[in-house]
């Protein structure tokens, strides 16, 4: 049986090195496509602890660390890229300093989601220190890139190109130390309306594409109120996230206008049904327009271009699924209390892992969702300790203490 008291004691012993390591990670800017320095820093930490049987970076730029050699592969995943700063003047502190106040580490990426990285790395240290390895299983730690730009694309590469398919994956993206078992899917949709340009002094001689797309925008806003809802995952949503137009000059009528939609998919929503709803909104607007799902084709930090359609299915694990039961049992054994089960509001790498490839996933990670992508990006230090203990205990608990 697992000695949970010893695991928690060891996790607390690692508090200072985990905080130090996290502050160093926060100090390294790592927006999508620019993660090479943070990947190198994580690699150095893993090497210094001497906890890995294998440690490598794949062509996509993901860092992978394997602990043990058992046949049952359990993965724990964190993405290491962040969004940008936005308006620097809105930050109450240096976003790359890793400020500590009231038991919380602040800075860009502290909560979303570099905070999970020290917990994962030092969980491997706990496994080594307490000899928790099992003959039946091995642990794969994945430090993935380009998630903020195209969540789950990193794992499409891991599964399709690296040929790695774990038995289950723990997603560490912002759960506030709750156990999460599902999330809405998502897709992006582009709508292009075309018109006819003319001189701005004679607008009646042209056909203004911006006026057309404005009518479509109104219909998209109304469509949002008609979308399906699910008791657990919540309501599907659609939002206009970008507007653009093409015009010969600022004294001319635009001949083309474009909007980009962020569509979140609940139970029952599919790519086909979402496109049908958007095309119906365009028809209601009385506009002829092109509706399509765009392709992501930006290079990763290694220079690899790995094109993918921007569609990621919904997924939801039953509360009695083995990986969820394993997470609940781990939580109860470690913390002596009943865990809270829920679902994410935002999207994670599991849209590919579970949504596309049907690999069982469960979520447990530090920091609340509502600090992500804000100037309050942060993680409580206590969460690092809880997560390090959880990640160290989960593989043996899930595999039946073998």
Beta strands, then each sheet from edge to edge (+ up, - down):
strand 1: 54-57
strand 2: 63-67
strand 3: 72-79
strand 4: 99-101
strand 5: 104-106
strand 6: 137-144
strand 7: 168-171
strand 8: 179-180
strand 9: 182-183
strand 10: 185-194
strand 11: 229-230
strand 12: 234-235
strand 13: 237-246
strand 14: 256-265
strand 15: 289-292
strand 16: 295-296
strand 17: 308-309
strand 18: 311-312
strand 19: 315-316
strand 20: 341-342
strand 21: 360-363
strand 22: 378-380
sheet 1: 1+ 2- 6+ 3+ 7+ 21+
sheet 2: 4+ 5- 22+
sheet 3: 8+ 20+
sheet 4: 9+ 19-
sheet 5: 13+ 14- 10+ 15-
sheet 6: 13+ 14- 10+ 18-
sheet 7: 11+ 12-
sheet 8: 16+ 17-
end
